[in-house]
Amino acid sequence: MYTLNLNGVMNNKTISVVITGNNNTFVASTTQLGNGELVVEDCPTP
């Protein structure tokens, strides 16, 4: 299972990914985003 969180609010941009499975959890996140670096394209609908 995975979760992708994109926050594009000005002056508070963040990206985080959480992947869980087999009793393991992987987390990656960053807040070092400049203008134009948080872009989602071709996002399929569920």
PDB file of all heavy atoms in Angstrom:
ATOM      1  N   MET A   1       0.845  -1.173   0.000  1.00  0.00           N
ATOM      2  CA  MET A   1       0.000   0.000   0.000  1.00  0.00           C
ATOM      3  C   MET A   1       0.887   1.232   0.000  1.00  0.00           C
ATOM      4  O   MET A   1       1.954   1.228   0.606  1.00  0.00           O
ATOM      5  CB  MET A   1      -0.884  -0.008   1.254  1.00  0.00           C
ATOM      6  CG  MET A   1      -1.897   1.095   1.266  1.00  0.00           C
ATOM      7  SD  MET A   1      -3.089   0.840   2.594  1.00  0.00           S
ATOM      8  CE  MET A   1      -2.683   2.236   3.584  1.00  0.00           C
ATOM      9  N   TYR A   2       0.475   2.265  -0.700  1.00  0.00           N
ATOM     10  CA  TYR A   2       1.274   3.486  -0.722  1.00  0.00           C
ATOM     11  C   TYR A   2       0.387   4.717  -0.626  1.00  0.00           C
ATOM     12  O   TYR A   2      -0.785   4.690  -0.973  1.00  0.00           O
ATOM     13  CB  TYR A   2       2.150   3.571  -1.974  1.00  0.00           C
ATOM     14  CG  TYR A   2       1.361   3.779  -3.249  1.00  0.00           C
ATOM     15  CD1 TYR A   2       1.112   5.071  -3.711  1.00  0.00           C
ATOM     16  CD2 TYR A   2       0.877   2.713  -3.979  1.00  0.00           C
ATOM     17  CE1 TYR A   2       0.381   5.269  -4.875  1.00  0.00           C
ATOM     18  CE2 TYR A   2       0.146   2.913  -5.132  1.00  0.00           C
ATOM     19  CZ  TYR A   2      -0.091   4.177  -5.581  1.00  0.00           C
ATOM     20  OH  TYR A   2      -0.812   4.376  -6.714  1.00  0.00           O
ATOM     21  N   THR A   3       0.976   5.799  -0.122  1.00  0.00           N
ATOM     22  CA  THR A   3       0.307   7.086  -0.035  1.00  0.00           C
ATOM     23  C   THR A   3       1.244   8.143  -0.573  1.00  0.00           C
ATOM     24  O   THR A   3       2.409   8.200  -0.181  1.00  0.00           O
ATOM     25  CB  THR A   3      -0.051   7.428   1.424  1.00  0.00           C
ATOM     26  OG1 THR A   3      -0.851   6.389   1.964  1.00  0.00           O
ATOM     27  CG2 THR A   3      -0.803   8.739   1.512  1.00  0.00           C
ATOM     28  N   LEU A   4       0.754   8.972  -1.471  1.00  0.00           N
ATOM     29  CA  LEU A   4       1.515  10.085  -2.021  1.00  0.00           C
ATOM     30  C   LEU A   4       0.781  11.358  -1.649  1.00  0.00           C
ATOM     31  O   LEU A   4      -0.384  11.539  -2.008  1.00  0.00           O
ATOM     32  CB  LEU A   4       1.639   9.969  -3.540  1.00  0.00           C
ATOM     33  CG  LEU A   4       2.242  11.173  -4.270  1.00  0.00           C
ATOM     34  CD1 LEU A   4       3.685  11.394  -3.836  1.00  0.00           C
ATOM     35  CD2 LEU A   4       2.158  10.975  -5.773  1.00  0.00           C
ATOM     36  N   ASN A   5       1.445  12.246  -0.902  1.00  0.00           N
ATOM     37  CA  ASN A   5       0.850  13.510  -0.490  1.00  0.00           C
ATOM     38  C   ASN A   5       1.561  14.667  -1.172  1.00  0.00           C
ATOM     39  O   ASN A   5       2.780  14.805  -1.039  1.00  0.00           O
ATOM     40  CB  ASN A   5       0.948  13.679   1.032  1.00  0.00           C
ATOM     41  CG  ASN A   5       0.157  12.626   1.771  1.00  0.00           C
ATOM     42  OD1 ASN A   5      -1.022  12.449   1.521  1.00  0.00           O
ATOM     43  ND2 ASN A   5       0.809  11.917   2.663  1.00  0.00           N
ATOM     44  N   LEU A   6       0.800  15.471  -1.892  1.00  0.00           N
ATOM     45  CA  LEU A   6       1.336  16.654  -2.561  1.00  0.00           C
ATOM     46  C   LEU A   6       0.654  17.879  -1.981  1.00  0.00           C
ATOM     47  O   LEU A   6      -0.566  17.996  -2.028  1.00  0.00           O
ATOM     48  CB  LEU A   6       1.068  16.591  -4.070  1.00  0.00           C
ATOM     49  CG  LEU A   6       1.563  15.364  -4.806  1.00  0.00           C
ATOM     50  CD1 LEU A   6       1.101  15.396  -6.251  1.00  0.00           C
ATOM     51  CD2 LEU A   6       3.073  15.264  -4.726  1.00  0.00           C
ATOM     52  N   ASN A   7       1.440  18.789  -1.429  1.00  0.00           N
ATOM     53  CA  ASN A   7       0.902  20.026  -0.886  1.00  0.00           C
ATOM     54  C   ASN A   7       1.490  21.177  -1.694  1.00  0.00           C
ATOM     55  O   ASN A   7       2.683  21.446  -1.608  1.00  0.00           O
ATOM     56  CB  ASN A   7       1.264  20.167   0.591  1.00  0.00           C
ATOM     57  CG  ASN A   7       0.786  21.479   1.176  1.00  0.00           C
ATOM     58  OD1 ASN A   7       0.048  22.222   0.548  1.00  0.00           O
ATOM     59  ND2 ASN A   7       1.216  21.770   2.379  1.00  0.00           N
ATOM     60  N   GLY A   8       0.662  21.852  -2.480  1.00  0.00           N
ATOM     61  CA  GLY A   8       1.137  22.925  -3.333  1.00  0.00           C
ATOM     62  C   GLY A   8       0.866  24.315  -2.808  1.00  0.00           C
ATOM     63  O   GLY A   8       0.937  25.280  -3.553  1.00  0.00           O
ATOM     64  N   VAL A   9       0.552  24.431  -1.522  1.00  0.00           N
ATOM     65  CA  VAL A   9       0.253  25.740  -0.943  1.00  0.00           C
ATOM     66  C   VAL A   9       1.513  26.604  -0.957  1.00  0.00           C
ATOM     67  O   VAL A   9       2.587  26.163  -0.545  1.00  0.00           O
ATOM     68  CB  VAL A   9      -0.274  25.586   0.506  1.00  0.00           C
ATOM     69  CG1 VAL A   9      -0.505  26.948   1.136  1.00  0.00           C
ATOM     70  CG2 VAL A   9      -1.553  24.767   0.519  1.00  0.00           C
ATOM     71  N   MET A  10       1.383  27.829  -1.453  1.00  0.00           N
ATOM     72  CA  MET A  10       2.519  28.738  -1.552  1.00  0.00           C
ATOM     73  C   MET A  10       3.225  28.880  -0.211  1.00  0.00           C
ATOM     74  O   MET A  10       2.577  28.980   0.814  1.00  0.00           O
ATOM     75  CB  MET A  10       2.041  30.106  -2.041  1.00  0.00           C
ATOM     76  CG  MET A  10       3.180  31.032  -2.447  1.00  0.00           C
ATOM     77  SD  MET A  10       4.123  30.382  -3.836  1.00  0.00           S
ATOM     78  CE  MET A  10       3.113  30.882  -5.198  1.00  0.00           C
ATOM     79  N   ASN A  11       4.548  28.859  -0.223  1.00  0.00           N
ATOM     80  CA  ASN A  11       5.416  28.977   0.953  1.00  0.00           C
ATOM     81  C   ASN A  11       5.295  27.791   1.910  1.00  0.00           C
ATOM     82  O   ASN A  11       5.812  27.841   3.017  1.00  0.00           O
ATOM     83  CB  ASN A  11       5.143  30.282   1.718  1.00  0.00           C
ATOM     84  CG  ASN A  11       5.408  31.504   0.879  1.00  0.00           C
ATOM     85  OD1 ASN A  11       6.366  31.538   0.094  1.00  0.00           O
ATOM     86  ND2 ASN A  11       4.573  32.515   1.019  1.00  0.00           N
ATOM     87  N   ASN A  12       4.606  26.728   1.508  1.00  0.00           N
ATOM     88  CA  ASN A  12       4.489  25.545   2.365  1.00  0.00           C
ATOM     89  C   ASN A  12       4.407  24.282   1.516  1.00  0.00           C
ATOM     90  O   ASN A  12       3.662  23.367   1.818  1.00  0.00           O
ATOM     91  CB  ASN A  12       3.242  25.672   3.258  1.00  0.00           C
ATOM     92  CG  ASN A  12       3.218  24.628   4.352  1.00  0.00           C
ATOM     93  OD1 ASN A  12       4.256  24.156   4.798  1.00  0.00           O
ATOM     94  ND2 ASN A  12       2.038  24.229   4.775  1.00  0.00           N
ATOM     95  N   LYS A  13       5.186  24.219   0.427  1.00  0.00           N
ATOM     96  CA  LYS A  13       5.112  23.103  -0.510  1.00  0.00           C
ATOM     97  C   LYS A  13       5.856  21.887   0.035  1.00  0.00           C
ATOM     98  O   LYS A  13       6.987  22.000   0.494  1.00  0.00           O
ATOM     99  CB  LYS A  13       5.711  23.506  -1.847  1.00  0.00           C
ATOM    100  CG  LYS A  13       4.965  24.641  -2.509  1.00  0.00           C
ATOM    101  CD  LYS A  13       5.668  25.095  -3.764  1.00  0.00           C
ATOM    102  CE  LYS A  13       4.965  26.282  -4.375  1.00  0.00           C
ATOM    103  NZ  LYS A  13       5.682  26.793  -5.542  1.00  0.00           N
ATOM    104  N   THR A  14       5.208  20.736  -0.024  1.00  0.00           N
ATOM    105  CA  THR A  14       5.824  19.504   0.436  1.00  0.00           C
ATOM    106  C   THR A  14       5.403  18.332  -0.440  1.00  0.00           C
ATOM    107  O   THR A  14       4.341  18.350  -1.061  1.00  0.00           O
ATOM    108  CB  THR A  14       5.440  19.171   1.893  1.00  0.00           C
ATOM    109  OG1 THR A  14       4.031  19.039   1.970  1.00  0.00           O
ATOM    110  CG2 THR A  14       5.900  20.252   2.867  1.00  0.00           C
ATOM    111  N   ILE A  15       6.247  17.321  -0.489  1.00  0.00           N
ATOM    112  CA  ILE A  15       5.934  16.050  -1.124  1.00  0.00           C
ATOM    113  C   ILE A  15       6.336  14.959  -0.140  1.00  0.00           C
ATOM    114  O   ILE A  15       7.442  14.990   0.404  1.00  0.00           O
ATOM    115  CB  ILE A  15       6.707  15.834  -2.441  1.00  0.00           C
ATOM    116  CG1 ILE A  15       6.302  16.880  -3.490  1.00  0.00           C
ATOM    117  CG2 ILE A  15       6.474  14.429  -2.983  1.00  0.00           C
ATOM    118  CD1 ILE A  15       7.119  16.790  -4.765  1.00  0.00           C
ATOM    119  N   SER A  16       5.448  14.000   0.096  1.00  0.00           N
ATOM    120  CA  SER A  16       5.816  12.864   0.931  1.00  0.00           C
ATOM    121  C   SER A  16       5.231  11.582   0.353  1.00  0.00           C
ATOM    122  O   SER A  16       4.147  11.579  -0.222  1.00  0.00           O
ATOM    123  CB  SER A  16       5.343  13.060   2.372  1.00  0.00           C
ATOM    124  OG  SER A  16       3.944  13.127   2.437  1.00  0.00           O
ATOM    125  N   VAL A  17       5.992  10.493   0.504  1.00  0.00           N
ATOM    126  CA  VAL A  17       5.579   9.177   0.039  1.00  0.00           C
ATOM    127  C   VAL A  17       5.704   8.214   1.212  1.00  0.00           C
ATOM    128  O   VAL A  17       6.743   8.188   1.876  1.00  0.00           O
ATOM    129  CB  VAL A  17       6.468   8.687  -1.129  1.00  0.00           C
ATOM    130  CG1 VAL A  17       6.071   7.283  -1.556  1.00  0.00           C
ATOM    131  CG2 VAL A  17       6.396   9.636  -2.302  1.00  0.00           C
ATOM    132  N   VAL A  18       4.662   7.442   1.461  1.00  0.00           N
ATOM    133  CA  VAL A  18       4.692   6.415   2.505  1.00  0.00           C
ATOM    134  C   VAL A  18       4.313   5.090   1.850  1.00  0.00           C
ATOM    135  O   VAL A  18       3.255   4.977   1.230  1.00  0.00           O
ATOM    136  CB  VAL A  18       3.709   6.739   3.650  1.00  0.00           C
ATOM    137  CG1 VAL A  18       3.750   5.639   4.700  1.00  0.00           C
ATOM    138  CG2 VAL A  18       4.018   8.091   4.267  1.00  0.00           C
ATOM    139  N   ILE A  19       5.194   4.092   1.960  1.00  0.00           N
ATOM    140  CA  ILE A  19       4.945   2.766   1.395  1.00  0.00           C
ATOM    141  C   ILE A  19       4.978   1.764   2.547  1.00  0.00           C
ATOM    142  O   ILE A  19       5.950   1.718   3.299  1.00  0.00           O
ATOM    143  CB  ILE A  19       6.006   2.393   0.347  1.00  0.00           C
ATOM    144  CG1 ILE A  19       6.017   3.428  -0.781  1.00  0.00           C
ATOM    145  CG2 ILE A  19       5.742   0.995  -0.214  1.00  0.00           C
ATOM    146  CD1 ILE A  19       7.159   3.269  -1.760  1.00  0.00           C
ATOM    147  N   THR A  20       3.909   0.979   2.672  1.00  0.00           N
ATOM    148  CA  THR A  20       3.854  -0.018   3.735  1.00  0.00           C
ATOM    149  C   THR A  20       3.543  -1.387   3.155  1.00  0.00           C
ATOM    150  O   THR A  20       2.813  -1.515   2.176  1.00  0.00           O
ATOM    151  CB  THR A  20       2.789   0.334   4.781  1.00  0.00           C
ATOM    152  OG1 THR A  20       1.526   0.471   4.135  1.00  0.00           O
ATOM    153  CG2 THR A  20       3.117   1.611   5.505  1.00  0.00           C
ATOM    154  N   GLY A  21       4.116  -2.418   3.768  1.00  0.00           N
ATOM    155  CA  GLY A  21       3.864  -3.789   3.353  1.00  0.00           C
ATOM    156  C   GLY A  21       4.761  -4.741   4.108  1.00  0.00           C
ATOM    157  O   GLY A  21       5.903  -4.404   4.434  1.00  0.00           O
ATOM    158  N   ASN A  22       4.267  -5.922   4.414  1.00  0.00           N
ATOM    159  CA  ASN A  22       5.039  -6.951   5.123  1.00  0.00           C
ATOM    160  C   ASN A  22       5.660  -6.419   6.403  1.00  0.00           C
ATOM    161  O   ASN A  22       6.817  -6.692   6.708  1.00  0.00           O
ATOM    162  CB  ASN A  22       6.131  -7.527   4.215  1.00  0.00           C
ATOM    163  CG  ASN A  22       5.554  -8.221   3.002  1.00  0.00           C
ATOM    164  OD1 ASN A  22       4.482  -8.806   3.072  1.00  0.00           O
ATOM    165  ND2 ASN A  22       6.246  -8.152   1.885  1.00  0.00           N
ATOM    166  N   ASN A  23       4.881  -5.649   7.152  1.00  0.00           N
ATOM    167  CA  ASN A  23       5.332  -5.076   8.429  1.00  0.00           C
ATOM    168  C   ASN A  23       6.522  -4.124   8.282  1.00  0.00           C
ATOM    169  O   ASN A  23       7.278  -3.921   9.229  1.00  0.00           O
ATOM    170  CB  ASN A  23       5.674  -6.179   9.437  1.00  0.00           C
ATOM    171  CG  ASN A  23       4.450  -6.979   9.807  1.00  0.00           C
ATOM    172  OD1 ASN A  23       3.369  -6.426   9.973  1.00  0.00           O
ATOM    173  ND2 ASN A  23       4.611  -8.286   9.938  1.00  0.00           N
ATOM    174  N   ASN A  24       6.733  -3.587   7.103  1.00  0.00           N
ATOM    175  CA  ASN A  24       7.786  -2.601   6.861  1.00  0.00           C
ATOM    176  C   ASN A  24       7.150  -1.305   6.397  1.00  0.00           C
ATOM    177  O   ASN A  24       6.132  -1.311   5.714  1.00  0.00           O
ATOM    178  CB  ASN A  24       8.772  -3.088   5.794  1.00  0.00           C
ATOM    179  CG  ASN A  24       9.547  -4.297   6.251  1.00  0.00           C
ATOM    180  OD1 ASN A  24      10.094  -4.308   7.332  1.00  0.00           O
ATOM    181  ND2 ASN A  24       9.583  -5.331   5.421  1.00  0.00           N
ATOM    182  N   THR A  25       7.777  -0.185   6.744  1.00  0.00           N
ATOM    183  CA  THR A  25       7.296   1.126   6.310  1.00  0.00           C
ATOM    184  C   THR A  25       8.461   1.937   5.778  1.00  0.00           C
ATOM    185  O   THR A  25       9.510   2.032   6.412  1.00  0.00           O
ATOM    186  CB  THR A  25       6.643   1.894   7.480  1.00  0.00           C
ATOM    187  OG1 THR A  25       5.553   1.116   7.988  1.00  0.00           O
ATOM    188  CG2 THR A  25       6.112   3.241   7.022  1.00  0.00           C
ATOM    189  N   PHE A  26       8.273   2.510   4.583  1.00  0.00           N
ATOM    190  CA  PHE A  26       9.263   3.396   3.970  1.00  0.00           C
ATOM    191  C   PHE A  26       8.635   4.776   3.854  1.00  0.00           C
ATOM    192  O   PHE A  26       7.522   4.912   3.361  1.00  0.00           O
ATOM    193  CB  PHE A  26       9.660   2.881   2.591  1.00  0.00           C
ATOM    194  CG  PHE A  26      10.499   3.849   1.804  1.00  0.00           C
ATOM    195  CD1 PHE A  26      11.860   3.956   2.046  1.00  0.00           C
ATOM    196  CD2 PHE A  26       9.918   4.670   0.842  1.00  0.00           C
ATOM    197  CE1 PHE A  26      12.629   4.859   1.328  1.00  0.00           C
ATOM    198  CE2 PHE A  26      10.693   5.570   0.125  1.00  0.00           C
ATOM    199  CZ  PHE A  26      12.046   5.665   0.371  1.00  0.00           C
ATOM    200  N   VAL A  27       9.346   5.812   4.331  1.00  0.00           N
ATOM    201  CA  VAL A  27       8.844   7.180   4.268  1.00  0.00           C
ATOM    202  C   VAL A  27       9.905   8.065   3.622  1.00  0.00           C
ATOM    203  O   VAL A  27      11.078   8.016   3.999  1.00  0.00           O
ATOM    204  CB  VAL A  27       8.511   7.721   5.680  1.00  0.00           C
ATOM    205  CG1 VAL A  27       8.021   9.163   5.584  1.00  0.00           C
ATOM    206  CG2 VAL A  27       7.489   6.848   6.368  1.00  0.00           C
ATOM    207  N   ALA A  28       9.498   8.857   2.650  1.00  0.00           N
ATOM    208  CA  ALA A  28      10.387   9.841   2.025  1.00  0.00           C
ATOM    209  C   ALA A  28       9.614  11.143   1.907  1.00  0.00           C
ATOM    210  O   ALA A  28       8.447  11.147   1.521  1.00  0.00           O
ATOM    211  CB  ALA A  28      10.839   9.370   0.651  1.00  0.00           C
ATOM    212  N   SER A  29      10.264  12.255   2.259  1.00  0.00           N
ATOM    213  CA  SER A  29       9.590  13.546   2.147  1.00  0.00           C
ATOM    214  C   SER A  29      10.605  14.640   1.901  1.00  0.00           C
ATOM    215  O   SER A  29      11.784  14.492   2.194  1.00  0.00           O
ATOM    216  CB  SER A  29       8.784  13.850   3.412  1.00  0.00           C
ATOM    217  OG  SER A  29       9.644  13.965   4.518  1.00  0.00           O
ATOM    218  N   THR A  30      10.122  15.742   1.337  1.00  0.00           N
ATOM    219  CA  THR A  30      10.976  16.896   1.107  1.00  0.00           C
ATOM    220  C   THR A  30      10.149  18.164   1.220  1.00  0.00           C
ATOM    221  O   THR A  30       8.953  18.168   0.933  1.00  0.00           O
ATOM    222  CB  THR A  30      11.671  16.844  -0.265  1.00  0.00           C
ATOM    223  OG1 THR A  30      12.541  17.970  -0.382  1.00  0.00           O
ATOM    224  CG2 THR A  30      10.675  16.884  -1.409  1.00  0.00           C
ATOM    225  N   THR A  31      10.791  19.223   1.663  1.00  0.00           N
ATOM    226  CA  THR A  31      10.143  20.532   1.713  1.00  0.00           C
ATOM    227  C   THR A  31      10.936  21.546   0.903  1.00  0.00           C
ATOM    228  O   THR A  31      10.599  22.716   0.879  1.00  0.00           O
ATOM    229  CB  THR A  31      10.024  21.034   3.168  1.00  0.00           C
ATOM    230  OG1 THR A  31      11.330  21.073   3.738  1.00  0.00           O
ATOM    231  CG2 THR A  31       9.139  20.123   3.991  1.00  0.00           C
ATOM    232  N   GLN A  32      12.012  21.107   0.252  1.00  0.00           N
ATOM    233  CA  GLN A  32      12.875  22.009  -0.511  1.00  0.00           C
ATOM    234  C   GLN A  32      12.366  22.131  -1.942  1.00  0.00           C
ATOM    235  O   GLN A  32      12.967  21.597  -2.871  1.00  0.00           O
ATOM    236  CB  GLN A  32      14.323  21.494  -0.495  1.00  0.00           C
ATOM    237  CG  GLN A  32      14.886  21.324   0.899  1.00  0.00           C
ATOM    238  CD  GLN A  32      14.897  22.626   1.679  1.00  0.00           C
ATOM    239  OE1 GLN A  32      15.295  23.659   1.166  1.00  0.00           O
ATOM    240  NE2 GLN A  32      14.476  22.585   2.920  1.00  0.00           N
ATOM    241  N   LEU A  33      11.242  22.799  -2.108  1.00  0.00           N
ATOM    242  CA  LEU A  33      10.632  22.947  -3.426  1.00  0.00           C
ATOM    243  C   LEU A  33      10.550  24.403  -3.819  1.00  0.00           C
ATOM    244  O   LEU A  33      10.116  25.234  -3.027  1.00  0.00           O
ATOM    245  CB  LEU A  33       9.215  22.360  -3.427  1.00  0.00           C
ATOM    246  CG  LEU A  33       9.110  20.860  -3.164  1.00  0.00           C
ATOM    247  CD1 LEU A  33       7.649  20.480  -2.998  1.00  0.00           C
ATOM    248  CD2 LEU A  33       9.734  20.076  -4.286  1.00  0.00           C
ATOM    249  N   GLY A  34      10.964  24.700  -5.033  1.00  0.00           N
ATOM    250  CA  GLY A  34      10.837  26.058  -5.556  1.00  0.00           C
ATOM    251  C   GLY A  34       9.602  26.155  -6.438  1.00  0.00           C
ATOM    252  O   GLY A  34       8.885  25.184  -6.645  1.00  0.00           O
ATOM    253  N   ASN A  35       9.346  27.311  -6.961  1.00  0.00           N
ATOM    254  CA  ASN A  35       8.196  27.508  -7.838  1.00  0.00           C
ATOM    255  C   ASN A  35       8.316  26.635  -9.073  1.00  0.00           C
ATOM    256  O   ASN A  35       9.369  26.549  -9.682  1.00  0.00           O
ATOM    257  CB  ASN A  35       8.080  28.978  -8.249  1.00  0.00           C
ATOM    258  CG  ASN A  35       7.636  29.842  -7.086  1.00  0.00           C
ATOM    259  OD1 ASN A  35       6.957  29.383  -6.190  1.00  0.00           O
ATOM    260  ND2 ASN A  35       8.018  31.109  -7.114  1.00  0.00           N
ATOM    261  N   GLY A  36       7.225  25.991  -9.448  1.00  0.00           N
ATOM    262  CA  GLY A  36       7.196  25.159 -10.645  1.00  0.00           C
ATOM    263  C   GLY A  36       7.732  23.760 -10.442  1.00  0.00           C
ATOM    264  O   GLY A  36       7.791  22.980 -11.383  1.00  0.00           O
ATOM    265  N   GLU A  37       8.145  23.397  -9.219  1.00  0.00           N
ATOM    266  CA  GLU A  37       8.707  22.070  -8.995  1.00  0.00           C
ATOM    267  C   GLU A  37       7.692  21.063  -8.489  1.00  0.00           C
ATOM    268  O   GLU A  37       8.010  19.896  -8.334  1.00  0.00           O
ATOM    269  CB  GLU A  37       9.873  22.154  -8.004  1.00  0.00           C
ATOM    270  CG  GLU A  37      11.066  22.903  -8.568  1.00  0.00           C
ATOM    271  CD  GLU A  37      12.233  22.935  -7.601  1.00  0.00           C
ATOM    272  OE1 GLU A  37      12.401  21.976  -6.848  1.00  0.00           O
ATOM    273  OE2 GLU A  37      12.958  23.927  -7.610  1.00  0.00           O
ATOM    274  N   LEU A  38       6.477  21.492  -8.228  1.00  0.00           N
ATOM    275  CA  LEU A  38       5.425  20.589  -7.790  1.00  0.00           C
ATOM    276  C   LEU A  38       4.365  20.554  -8.878  1.00  0.00           C
ATOM    277  O   LEU A  38       3.467  21.376  -8.920  1.00  0.00           O
ATOM    278  CB  LEU A  38       4.834  21.057  -6.453  1.00  0.00           C
ATOM    279  CG  LEU A  38       3.723  20.203  -5.837  1.00  0.00           C
ATOM    280  CD1 LEU A  38       4.176  18.762  -5.693  1.00  0.00           C
ATOM    281  CD2 LEU A  38       3.321  20.768  -4.493  1.00  0.00           C
ATOM    282  N   VAL A  39       4.516  19.606  -9.811  1.00  0.00           N
ATOM    283  CA  VAL A  39       3.642  19.525 -10.973  1.00  0.00           C
ATOM    284  C   VAL A  39       3.130  18.100 -11.107  1.00  0.00           C
ATOM    285  O   VAL A  39       3.908  17.155 -11.049  1.00  0.00           O
ATOM    286  CB  VAL A  39       4.399  19.914 -12.262  1.00  0.00           C
ATOM    287  CG1 VAL A  39       3.489  19.775 -13.468  1.00  0.00           C
ATOM    288  CG2 VAL A  39       4.945  21.325 -12.157  1.00  0.00           C
ATOM    289  N   VAL A  40       1.814  17.933 -11.269  1.00  0.00           N
ATOM    290  CA  VAL A  40       1.220  16.622 -11.499  1.00  0.00           C
ATOM    291  C   VAL A  40       0.608  16.644 -12.889  1.00  0.00           C
ATOM    292  O   VAL A  40      -0.222  17.478 -13.194  1.00  0.00           O
ATOM    293  CB  VAL A  40       0.133  16.300 -10.451  1.00  0.00           C
ATOM    294  CG1 VAL A  40      -0.511  14.963 -10.746  1.00  0.00           C
ATOM    295  CG2 VAL A  40       0.731  16.327  -9.063  1.00  0.00           C
ATOM    296  N   GLU A  41       1.060  15.709 -13.738  1.00  0.00           N
ATOM    297  CA  GLU A  41       0.544  15.635 -15.094  1.00  0.00           C
ATOM    298  C   GLU A  41       0.045  14.223 -15.378  1.00  0.00           C
ATOM    299  O   GLU A  41       0.581  13.253 -14.837  1.00  0.00           O
ATOM    300  CB  GLU A  41       1.635  15.986 -16.103  1.00  0.00           C
ATOM    301  CG  GLU A  41       2.115  17.424 -16.004  1.00  0.00           C
ATOM    302  CD  GLU A  41       3.197  17.745 -17.013  1.00  0.00           C
ATOM    303  OE1 GLU A  41       3.666  16.821 -17.686  1.00  0.00           O
ATOM    304  OE2 GLU A  41       3.561  18.902 -17.117  1.00  0.00           O
ATOM    305  N   ASP A  42      -0.959  14.106 -16.228  1.00  0.00           N
ATOM    306  CA  ASP A  42      -1.498  12.815 -16.641  1.00  0.00           C
ATOM    307  C   ASP A  42      -1.863  11.936 -15.461  1.00  0.00           C
ATOM    308  O   ASP A  42      -1.546  10.758 -15.405  1.00  0.00           O
ATOM    309  CB  ASP A  42      -0.500  12.084 -17.550  1.00  0.00           C
ATOM    310  CG  ASP A  42      -0.189  12.874 -18.811  1.00  0.00           C
ATOM    311  OD1 ASP A  42      -1.112  13.522 -19.334  1.00  0.00           O
ATOM    312  OD2 ASP A  42       0.973  12.863 -19.240  1.00  0.00           O
ATOM    313  N   CYS A  43      -2.528  12.525 -14.484  1.00  0.00           N
ATOM    314  CA  CYS A  43      -2.939  11.775 -13.295  1.00  0.00           C
ATOM    315  C   CYS A  43      -4.208  11.002 -13.623  1.00  0.00           C
ATOM    316  O   CYS A  43      -5.243  11.599 -13.903  1.00  0.00           O
ATOM    317  CB  CYS A  43      -3.177  12.736 -12.142  1.00  0.00           C
ATOM    318  SG  CYS A  43      -3.552  11.906 -10.595  1.00  0.00           S
ATOM    319  N   PRO A  44      -4.144   9.661 -13.618  1.00  0.00           N
ATOM    320  CA  PRO A  44      -5.329   8.872 -13.994  1.00  0.00           C
ATOM    321  C   PRO A  44      -6.404   8.932 -12.902  1.00  0.00           C
ATOM    322  O   PRO A  44      -6.084   9.064 -11.729  1.00  0.00           O
ATOM    323  CB  PRO A  44      -4.783   7.450 -14.134  1.00  0.00           C
ATOM    324  CG  PRO A  44      -3.579   7.425 -13.258  1.00  0.00           C
ATOM    325  CD  PRO A  44      -3.005   8.829 -13.289  1.00  0.00           C
ATOM    326  N   THR A  45      -7.646   8.808 -13.308  1.00  0.00           N
ATOM    327  CA  THR A  45      -8.732   8.768 -12.331  1.00  0.00           C
ATOM    328  C   THR A  45      -8.919   7.322 -11.904  1.00  0.00           C
ATOM    329  O   THR A  45      -8.747   6.400 -12.706  1.00  0.00           O
ATOM    330  CB  THR A  45     -10.032   9.304 -12.944  1.00  0.00           C
ATOM    331  OG1 THR A  45     -10.315   8.561 -14.129  1.00  0.00           O
ATOM    332  CG2 THR A  45      -9.922  10.769 -13.287  1.00  0.00           C
ATOM    333  N   PRO A  46      -9.242   7.116 -10.633  1.00  0.00           N
ATOM    334  CA  PRO A  46      -9.393   5.738 -10.145  1.00  0.00           C
ATOM    335  C   PRO A  46     -10.587   5.042 -10.735  1.00  0.00           C
ATOM    336  O   PRO A  46     -11.498   5.605 -11.195  1.00  0.00           O
ATOM    337  CB  PRO A  46      -9.559   5.903  -8.637  1.00  0.00           C
ATOM    338  CG  PRO A  46      -9.702   7.345  -8.354  1.00  0.00           C
ATOM    339  CD  PRO A  46      -9.404   8.100  -9.586  1.00  0.00           C
TER     340      PRO A  46
END
